[in-house]
Amino acid sequence: MPANSLTIQRTAPKQARVLIVEQVGPGPDTSHFSKLFDVHMLVWGSGRERTGEEYAALLESSGWKYRHTWYPPSKMLGIVEGVKE
């Protein structure tokens, strides 16, 4: 996560939540639309799509506790929730 995510975590009140709305890809053995964007971002720049586990690890490394990932019926996007404890 960017350096300013640490600033947000430090200044957020206790029990604050952060929500990441993004295409959350499944593991490597499952077909998903997000993998097309992953290839596009690798060609265009240095970005990439991430799995739920990767977002959880990013939250934890920035001082947030991973709470849950929600998916709408289309499963095109996911909402990853982190909380400050």
C-alpha positions as a Markdown table, in Angstrom:
| # | Residue | x | y | z |
|---|---|---|---|---|
| 1 | Met | 0.0 | 0.0 | 0.0 |
| 2 | Pro | 1.2 | 3.6 | -0.5 |
| 3 | Ala | 3.1 | 5.3 | 2.2 |
| 4 | Asn | 0.1 | 7.6 | 3.0 |
| 5 | Ser | -1.9 | 4.5 | 4.0 |
| 6 | Leu | 0.3 | 4.4 | 7.1 |
| 7 | Thr | -0.6 | 8.1 | 7.8 |
| 8 | Ile | -4.3 | 7.3 | 7.5 |
| 9 | Gln | -3.9 | 4.4 | 9.9 |
| 10 | Arg | -2.0 | 6.5 | 12.4 |
| 11 | Thr | -4.5 | 9.3 | 12.4 |
| 12 | Ala | -7.7 | 7.3 | 12.2 |
| 13 | Pro | -9.7 | 6.9 | 15.4 |
| 14 | Lys | -9.9 | 3.5 | 17.1 |
| 15 | Gln | -12.4 | 1.1 | 15.3 |
| 16 | Ala | -12.1 | 3.2 | 12.1 |
| 17 | Arg | -12.8 | 1.1 | 8.9 |
| 18 | Val | -11.1 | 1.3 | 5.5 |
| 19 | Leu | -12.9 | -0.2 | 2.5 |
| 20 | Ile | -11.2 | -1.1 | -0.7 |
| 21 | Val | -13.5 | -1.4 | -3.7 |
| 22 | Glu | -11.6 | -3.3 | -6.4 |
| 23 | Gln | -11.6 | -6.3 | -8.7 |
| 24 | Val | -10.6 | -9.0 | -6.2 |
| 25 | Gly | -9.2 | -11.9 | -8.2 |
| 26 | Pro | -9.4 | -15.6 | -7.2 |
| 27 | Gly | -6.4 | -17.8 | -7.0 |
| 28 | Pro | -4.3 | -18.8 | -10.0 |
| 29 | Asp | -6.4 | -21.9 | -10.9 |
| 30 | Thr | -9.7 | -20.1 | -11.3 |
| 31 | Ser | -10.8 | -18.1 | -14.4 |
| 32 | His | -11.9 | -14.6 | -13.6 |
| 33 | Phe | -12.4 | -11.3 | -15.6 |
| 34 | Ser | -9.9 | -9.5 | -13.3 |
| 35 | Lys | -7.0 | -11.5 | -14.8 |
| 36 | Leu | -7.5 | -9.7 | -18.1 |
| 37 | Phe | -7.0 | -6.4 | -16.3 |
| 38 | Asp | -4.0 | -7.9 | -14.5 |
| 39 | Val | -2.3 | -8.5 | -17.9 |
| 40 | His | -3.3 | -5.0 | -19.1 |
| 41 | Met | -1.8 | -3.3 | -16.0 |
| 42 | Leu | 1.4 | -5.3 | -16.3 |
| 43 | Val | 1.8 | -4.2 | -19.9 |
| 44 | Trp | 0.8 | -0.6 | -19.2 |
| 45 | Gly | 2.6 | 0.0 | -16.0 |
| 46 | Ser | 3.7 | -1.7 | -12.8 |
| 47 | Gly | 0.2 | -2.3 | -11.3 |
| 48 | Arg | -1.6 | -5.6 | -10.9 |
| 49 | Glu | -4.8 | -7.1 | -9.6 |
| 50 | Arg | -4.7 | -8.9 | -6.3 |
| 51 | Thr | -6.4 | -11.7 | -4.5 |
| 52 | Gly | -8.4 | -11.4 | -1.3 |
| 53 | Glu | -5.4 | -12.9 | 0.6 |
| 54 | Glu | -3.0 | -10.4 | -1.0 |
| 55 | Tyr | -5.3 | -7.4 | 0.1 |
| 56 | Ala | -5.5 | -8.9 | 3.6 |
| 57 | Ala | -1.7 | -9.1 | 3.8 |
| 58 | Leu | -1.4 | -5.5 | 2.5 |
| 59 | Leu | -3.9 | -4.3 | 5.2 |
| 60 | Glu | -2.1 | -6.2 | 7.9 |
| 61 | Ser | 1.3 | -4.8 | 6.9 |
| 62 | Ser | -0.1 | -1.2 | 7.1 |
| 63 | Gly | -1.5 | -1.7 | 10.6 |
| 64 | Trp | -5.1 | -2.6 | 9.7 |
| 65 | Lys | -6.8 | -5.8 | 10.7 |
| 66 | Tyr | -8.4 | -7.5 | 7.8 |
| 67 | Arg | -12.1 | -8.1 | 8.6 |
| 68 | His | -14.0 | -9.5 | 5.6 |
| 69 | Thr | -14.4 | -9.4 | 1.8 |
| 70 | Trp | -17.9 | -9.0 | 0.3 |
| 71 | Tyr | -18.9 | -9.7 | -3.3 |
| 72 | Pro | -22.0 | -8.5 | -5.1 |
| 73 | Pro | -23.9 | -11.1 | -7.2 |
| 74 | Ser | -21.9 | -10.3 | -10.3 |
| 75 | Lys | -18.6 | -11.0 | -8.5 |
| 76 | Met | -17.0 | -8.4 | -10.8 |
| 77 | Leu | -15.9 | -6.3 | -7.8 |
| 78 | Gly | -15.2 | -7.0 | -4.2 |
| 79 | Ile | -15.2 | -4.9 | -1.1 |
| 80 | Val | -12.3 | -5.6 | 1.2 |
| 81 | Glu | -12.8 | -4.3 | 4.8 |
| 82 | Gly | -10.0 | -3.5 | 7.3 |
| 83 | Val | -10.5 | -2.1 | 10.8 |
| 84 | Lys | -8.2 | -0.3 | 13.2 |
| 85 | Glu | -8.0 | -1.9 | 16.6 |
